[in-house]
Amino acid sequence: GIFIHITAGPENPHRLLMPLRMAAMMGDTHDVAVYLDIKGVLAVVKDAPDVTLETFPTSYELIGQLVEMGIPVMACPGCLKAAGKTPEDLMDGVKVADKATFFNFTKGRILTIDY
């Protein structure tokens, strides 16, 4: 499994879209979980801009694809609060991260890709 950690938000399209696309590509054949914190949480709230960058699908397209594939997309609750957002502000299908989800996903193994 791959645990993809995203700290960049809409202000850095490449650092946001690359890991989202990687999660979608790997999610066809491997367990994948996506965790967004720091400024990354601002990409998964309902009022987030639809981030674009040449050669990538948009952030809305990628997040929707991940949710449709059943890949967990999780936002840090503390970072949401620091950004003035609440769990109710999250896009449909995006969840607040919790310890149980993290540890159930890892099953004693952790392979993390940080962006």
C-alpha atoms as one frame of an Amber mdcrd trajectory, in Angstrom:
protein
   0.000   0.000   0.000   0.959   3.614  -0.569   0.191   6.409   1.884   0.389
   9.737   0.047   0.926  12.808   2.227   0.101  16.184   0.643   1.013  19.451
   2.371   0.607  21.815  -0.605  -2.665  23.461  -1.481  -4.057  25.476  -4.375
  -1.097  27.873  -4.198   1.207  25.167  -5.593  -0.578  23.325  -8.432   2.236
  20.910  -9.298   2.802  19.758  -5.700  -0.970  19.250  -5.328  -1.927  17.649
  -8.638   1.066  15.304  -9.010   0.335  13.241  -5.875  -3.410  13.213  -6.547
  -2.739  11.852 -10.024  -0.241   9.330  -8.656  -2.858   8.109  -6.161  -5.382
   7.620  -8.961  -2.881   5.770 -11.153  -1.699   3.469  -8.347  -5.169   2.968
  -6.908  -6.191   0.675  -9.758  -3.861  -2.076  -8.533  -2.665  -1.151  -5.026
  -4.043   0.025  -1.703  -3.743   3.804  -1.538  -4.683   6.390   1.073  -4.352
  10.151   0.662  -3.769  12.457   3.633  -3.809  16.241   3.297  -2.559  18.607
   5.966  -1.035  22.089   6.328  -2.248  23.990   3.212  -3.409  20.786   1.523
  -6.701  20.914   3.418  -7.601  24.047   1.456  -7.757  21.936  -1.719 -10.481
  19.605  -0.396 -13.017  22.057   0.989 -16.189  22.927  -0.908 -15.075  26.483
  -1.652 -11.627  25.423  -2.934 -10.637  26.630  -6.388 -10.506  23.977  -9.108
  -6.732  23.863  -9.517  -5.361  23.386 -13.024  -1.957  22.760 -14.560  -1.131
  21.759 -18.102  -0.930  17.967 -18.622  -2.898  17.163 -15.420  -6.609  16.658
 -14.830  -8.019  19.367 -12.535  -8.065  18.987  -8.758 -11.863  18.527  -8.778
 -11.559  15.772 -11.387  -8.805  13.965  -9.483 -10.438  14.208  -6.053 -13.741
  13.014  -7.531 -11.979  10.109  -9.229 -10.272   9.058  -5.982 -13.541   9.171
  -4.041 -15.302   7.210  -6.786 -12.527   4.589  -6.665 -13.033   4.199  -2.917
  -9.590   5.571  -2.081  -9.633   7.262   1.326  -9.043  11.011   1.000  -8.518
  12.429   4.485  -7.973  15.920   5.863  -6.156  16.740   9.093  -8.710  17.966
  11.653  -6.224  20.316  13.359  -5.196  21.855  10.043  -8.847  22.330   9.085
  -9.411  24.189  12.339  -6.261  26.294  11.843  -7.561  27.239   8.387 -10.894
  28.340   9.858 -12.716  25.363   8.347 -14.846  22.570   9.811 -15.499  18.963
   8.764 -18.783  20.165   7.244 -16.741  22.307   4.826 -15.124  19.226   3.214
 -16.030  18.135  -0.315 -18.351  15.156  -0.628 -16.459  11.937   0.014 -13.505
  13.575   1.784 -13.253  12.533   5.431 -11.601  13.903   8.534  -8.512  11.839
   9.310  -8.549   9.653  12.388  -6.064   7.277  14.029  -8.119   4.154  13.361
  -8.137   4.785   9.608  -4.370   5.354   9.590  -3.499   2.212  11.517  -6.067
  -0.010   9.793  -4.655   1.070   6.448  -1.021   0.425   7.323  -1.573  -3.114
   8.690   1.897  -2.926  10.212   3.527  -1.533   7.077   4.087   2.010   5.990
   5.274   3.293   2.643   4.811   7.036   2.457   5.278   9.450  -0.407   5.416
  13.084   0.744   4.572  16.147  -1.320
